Amino acid sequence: MLGRYCFRCHGAERQRGDLDIESALEARPLVKRLDLWKNVLARLRNEEMPPRKARQPAAAERAGLVSWLDREINEFDYDSVDDPGFEPVRRLTRVEYANTMRDLLGVDLDLVARFPADLSGTSGFENSANTLFMQPDLLERVITAAEDAIEAALPASRTTPEDEARFRRIFVALPGGDTSPVDAARAILDRFLLRAYRRPPTGAEVDEVLGQFRSALEAGASFEDAVKRALRVPLVSPHFLLRVEAACDTDASWQIDDWELASRLSYFLWASMPDDELLELARRGELGKPDVLASQVDRMIADRRSSTLGTVFAAQWLGFDKLGVRVRLDPIENPWCTDTLMDAMKAESAMFFVALIRDDEPITRLVDGRFTFLNEELARFYRIRGVTGEAMRRVALTTPLRGGVFGQASILATTSYRDRTSPVLRGRWILADFLGTPPPPPPPDAGEIPEEIEENDRLTMREKLELHRRKPQCRSCHDQIDPLGFSLEHYGRFGRWRERRDGRRIDARARLPDGTEFEGLEGLRRVILAKRRDDLVRQLTRKMLSYALGRQLEYYDEAAVRRAVAALERDGLRFRDLIREIVTSYPFRFKKNRATQESAGATR
Amino acid sequence: MNENWRISRRTMLRGVGAAMALPFLDVMEAVGSVAPPASSRPVRLAYLYIPNGTPDGSWAPKRATRRGTLMRLNRWMRPLEPFKRDIIVPTNMWTPRGNGHGAGTATWLTGGGYDSKRIDAGGVSADQIAARHVGRDTLLPSLELSVRGEGFFSNDLARNTISWAASDRPASREVDPRAVFDRMFRRPGEGAVDRSVLDIVLGHARGLRGRVSASDRRKVDEYLESVRAIERRLDFADSRSREAVRAGELTDSLIRPRPGIPTDHREYVRLMLDMMVLAFWSDATRVCTFMLDHGQSNRYFNFIPGVRGTWHALSHYRDISGKTEDDDGKTSWDSVESKRDMYSAVTMWHTEQVAYLLGRLRQIDDGDGTLLDNSMIVYGSSLADGHEHDSRDLPLLVGGRAGGAFKPGRVVRFSRPTSMSRLHLTLLQRAGADVREFGGATEPLNELGG
């Protein structure tokens, strides 16, 4: 029946609106192309398709098709799919590389300032394997950075206790007594390679690097300098720069080993390499034990390195990483808009997010948390008294005007235009990014290219608004989007409180399509928690799992998502449980090879 | 490559560089007078991209003869007036499979369609194919330049990529003038690169390749290719240092750009164009792309007299309310005409930059003619009218004579929409690449030869 009414325009021959239902129908189960089928189902249900001038199915035919599609995509039994997915080889991101070098060598240098930027695709996270490319200019900068970092970490003359400590940490053996220089070097390199490769090196790997040591020594270098020369090899090696997991020639899924688990954990929770404790547990084969894993997660969250869950994960999920980089004002025209203020805004959101995890708060505190992090400059911006100094600190909120992400300057700024606020952008941010329920693409007669709509996150709003103005059928979506944004109109383009806009008193009242009325930030919080709590929990779970896996989620991950959400529901939606659920989930612990034609791209 | 020629140019440069502590531009003045080599000169290929299209009608030459000879350009093309005998303006060209700000940018040079989920531009871009065929003889197979993005979408992959090394892998791109210079004239890694280290890690990658799954092998291959590219540059650097024994310290005497991105956008763009000229002049590469901005640039061009508002907002010139979602809120316009004129002025500023490039290339002797004669400089956008989001009749020009193969000074009118893929095929063949097909096109545009 789809064939009779749809394929003429949306088939293998012709793809109006870039939609090929004929090929999509071959990809079973249909949930593989969930977004596509949801769209088809909505169009059929609303009788928007087939277009009026084309042949129409009888009402019974339409109803039958709708109910079949509804079953196929909305009642699909995800538990019947046994596929943990495949984490591909991926290069360390800029941030991961910088953190790994810091933890490996013990020096925090700005090594990546001149590295090319990592561009992002549709997953929204920079750690997504399919956008992390290895290119000559990057490798060249890695080579230079390795040299600089070794010199900085291991200076020829050690003047401070820190220098000495770093030296001891890497030079775990020294020649003398019964220990020959080669034996000492072997011990040093054996240890260093373990940490750099995040797994035990083979004897041949150590010998090869030892060769570098030997030839340097023979050329007249001192013991220390010869070791330093040898250290350059691992810092440029693909074993270091790429995260590689062992291949397994099987059609079944298999469990990753403890070394791999250590890396998955550390890059998820720390955006950095595993530390000695994780490596030791992996060596003993104990890391995968449930109680060990649980206590390691607790330890890792308590560690300061877990701040990357705020500065990287939350920043990229919620989009506030753009602040200061791409969202900023001319500081000469706007002297208040300083780099330090924008840094504080980002730090506020990142620290708030991490505090919720460390305190094991319910996920809903993202919306209604009653504390935040401020320094003097940001507190003054918010007109909150009693905070002095540059350092960010935790502040309990007494004002109802702040609290939760919706009241945070970083979010309010990144969802505004350069010189004014936009209720549409803010509303869309809440629906799409925060809740994971983006408004559907414009109706088919909107005359736009679906690709553009799909990949745009922001500027298509312009086109949508233009359509909105022209076409009544756009109202239905904007009626959902706009009220959410209207409630935040008291917050200016960088989140500053205002009573008036363009001389007129602000009206922050809003009304949802179902008739619910609410007002301002407090109203918005209440509405979101009352009506959209489940969407938030699900979205955070999906986003965090995607980040933990370094890939976009696929239909077969849905079972893991549902299982995690169910577990969260059982015990108060705690952040800590979310992380525990993720690190014990099927896709996090297992993997499975891709069928070859699928990896070649059967989705087209 | 004629060794003597190389040395004579470099030695010449050394003298100039030592004498003048001037911006790079002035060195270029001197370069033009260097004696040309005897051997026949290779053809250079460059693609310059601008986003946001041009207003309907602004890219139509004012007067041309029936046979297409360009007589007068229109007011918005005026910077090209001195070059009207050096350019071809093809009309009715388009990219049938992808257009707009994202997909159109990503596929401008691939002739394919864009899959944003899988990140796939439907093919290897024309410049990268050229690099594979003709890049073997030069220090760098190709050079991919871009200005650093501003505003939203600055790190969106599709809007920032015209060069694709594989259909799902962007070529690396360089936004820092000094880094471009260093790639051409300094040893990789500032001397930090040690061949014995490279040999070992190359071995690591080869070993890894045999152990990982088929789909992962490609990632390891990227690494292998990167190591080889660095080795190749080392080879070049080493052979240069042998020359240096005879000719003295060569490359260090060239004036190296200051680190970082110039804050003045005009200075920045000129510097990048100078790098391109320098690359072609020194034969560091014969293939170059330059994105003059990302595919949906919202940059301000307030330095152009009379222009207010951001580029993409200006491109939607029919709406003058100042209240559309990507207007900045403080700019509004009196009339559609004045807003369109500002939009045109921004395009014209970019056209002026291209004219600057053509002028530089025309000043430099290269064999029988000028460097411009031996070049194919393509300039255009993936959109026609920015407000309408037209994908047909894209603004486009081809500068240079392709070593005598093209007959410029004309508008070449195609009666039906003609795929850019045919243009790419033509350019690839003229660049010396042995290709019969590009993006589905098999017929080159013989019309460019007159």
Interface residues (C-beta under 8 A of the other chain):
Chain A: D18 F86 P88 V89 R90 R91 R114 P116 A117 D118 L119 S120 G121 T122 A129 N130 T131 F133 M134 Q135 P136 D137 L138 L139 E140 I143 T144 A146 E147 E208 V209 Q212 S215 R232 V233 V236 S237 P238 H239 L241 L242 V244 A246 A247 K322 V325 R326 Y417 R418 D419 R420 S422 V424 L425 I449 E451 E452 E454 E455 N456 R458 L459 M461 R462 L465 E466 Q552 N593 R594 T596 S599 G601 T603 R604
Chain B: G98 N99 G100 H101 G102 A103 G113 Y114 D115 S116 K117 R118 I119 D120 G149 E150 G151 F152 F153 S154 N155 D156 L157 A158 N160 T161 D168 R169 P170 A171 S172 R173 E174 D176 A179 R183 P188 G189 E190 A192 V193 D194 S196 V197 L198 I200 V201 G203 H204 A205 L208 R211 V212 S213 A214 S215 D216 K219 V220 E222 Y223 E225 S226 V227 A229 I230 Q296 H312 H316 D319 T324 E325 D326 D327 D328 G329 K330
